[in-house]
Amino acid sequence: MGKGLKEEVLNDDLRYNLRPWVVQTNQNPIAVSHAKGVFFWDYDGKRYFDMSSQLVNSNLGHGNKEINEAIKKQLDDFAYIAPAHAAYTRSNLAKKLIEKAPSNMAKVFFTCGGAESNDNAVLIARAFSGKYKIFSSYRSYHGSTIGSGNLSGDARRFAAERPSAGGFIKFLTPYIYREKIKFKNEKDISKYYLELLYDQIIAEDPSNIAAVTLEAIAGTNGVIIPPKGYLEGVRKLCDEFNILLHIDEVMGGFGRTGRLFAFENFDIKPDIITFAKGITCGYVPLGGVIVSKDIANFYDTNQLLCGLTYNAHPLACAAGIAALDYYYDRYIFKHVRKLGKVLKQTLVSFEKKHKSVGDARSIGLFAALELTADKRTKKPLSDKIPHVINLLRQRGFAAIGRGSNIIIAPPLIITKEELLEALEILDEVLYIVDSEHEK
Ligand SMILES: Cc1ncc(COP(=O)(O)O)c(C=O)c1O
């Protein structure tokens, strides 16, 4: 693993690889040589805490023996078999997921990732309901294909929108930290936004609306936790107007919040759940759409007009079974709930002592620190975020930043000692940021 290889990796990467979401020049990627547990290393032997679990998907960290072995075993039997055939890993993973999902859920359609899952969820919701409009939040990200890109509410939808695919309606969802109206409490925030949504549903004509799509907790837009009663109110509106509720669990699912699904922190049952990321923790790409009994029954007599060569890829399903077993056999969700308290306590203390921290939001091991130039005006420090991410990186803390937020979402297997050590680095960097904008 000499320096020569590092140069070759970086040169070829910059020359031949198109990197998502960035202007291609002046990129400075870390050339990763190996990874284990909550760490990865570059070719110079420098160690990094993987504090955003890559793209909030490496939930069980790197080099998990059980997942590796499960993939190898499936590879020895067969790597691939077409969706028309039945395969043990495929059927077993579907069964395990349905057994763990809410009791109204019945079947799974597997895909290769989050965007594809949401695309197919839209197709399924439209076919089942006979309606076409899909509501989603401005503060959401659901993927970057033409379909899921149009479902996304944040600016990453713009490329997919030109020319716009029809039927994608955006609505405003609550953001407790940034509400302009002075509400008395969370319930009042929910009431206000539910009334707005009610009016918008009426204006769009409920007889055209197939589904409302929401992340239970908006992830990349800054771990935005809904106020009390909001999701339950959306569920009620969906029931009132015969609209399907589709919850996107691509980022929040598989233990991130201390439960299998993030929506389980609230009192709702969706009609459609999409998932990806943590189902295999990135060992092999996999995603899927879980549908209710009513939708599954519909397809008993109607053709499913969805299909992928790599639907339920056996290697990915093998990884999914091993990951799911690992979550439950090792009580990972309980561990997340316990460590989530440590994370919350530390981040709240950062909010109190650091001038640059406007808000600290977290649930389980899913957190965002929102940086502001001024705590009173809440002016976002968005243009500073790349600099902060760089300061962290120099000190061996790898994390993603978006908008004015640093996303902290370490692998769920992180120990308390590792978490506290990493948070010390964050603390040190926040002192630098505080002093920089004092000047
Ligand atoms: C909530 C949510 N949905 C969908 C996606 C898209 O998933 P993928 O990148 O696997 O297509 C993401 C990706 O970050 C996401 O956070």
The ligand as an SDF file (V2000), in Angstrom:
LIG
                    3D

 16 16  0  0  0  0  0  0  0  0999 V2000
  -34.8770    9.7410    2.9630 C   0  0  0  0  0  0  0  0  0  0  0  0
  -34.1290    9.3280    1.7300 C   0  0  0  0  0  0  0  0  0  0  0  0
  -34.8160    8.7710    0.7140 N   0  0  0  0  0  0  0  0  0  0  0  0
  -34.2050    8.3800   -0.4100 C   0  0  0  0  0  0  0  0  0  0  0  0
  -32.8390    8.5310   -0.5810 C   0  0  0  0  0  0  0  0  0  0  0  0
  -32.1900    8.0890   -1.8550 C   0  0  0  0  0  0  0  0  0  0  0  0
  -31.5390    6.8890   -1.6490 O   0  0  0  0  0  0  0  0  0  0  0  0
  -30.4650    6.3780   -2.7100 P   0  0  0  0  0  0  0  0  0  0  0  0
  -29.3270    7.3340   -2.6530 O   0  0  0  0  0  0  0  0  0  0  0  0
  -30.1410    4.9940   -2.2370 O   0  0  0  0  0  0  0  0  0  0  0  0
  -31.1180    6.3800   -4.0450 O   0  0  0  0  0  0  0  0  0  0  0  0
  -32.0880    9.0890    0.4680 C   0  0  0  0  0  0  0  0  0  0  0  0
  -30.6410    9.2630    0.3240 C   0  0  0  0  0  0  0  0  0  0  0  0
  -29.9630    9.8710    1.1210 O   0  0  0  0  0  0  0  0  0  0  0  0
  -32.7460    9.5130    1.6410 C   0  0  0  0  0  0  0  0  0  0  0  0
  -32.0810   10.0660    2.6560 O   0  0  0  0  0  0  0  0  0  0  0  0
  1  2  1  0
  2  3  1  0
  2 15  2  0
  3  4  2  0
  4  5  1  0
  5  6  1  0
  5 12  2  0
  6  7  1  0
  7  8  1  0
  8  9  2  0
  8 10  1  0
  8 11  1  0
 12 13  1  0
 12 15  1  0
 13 14  2  0
 15 16  1  0
M  END
$$$$
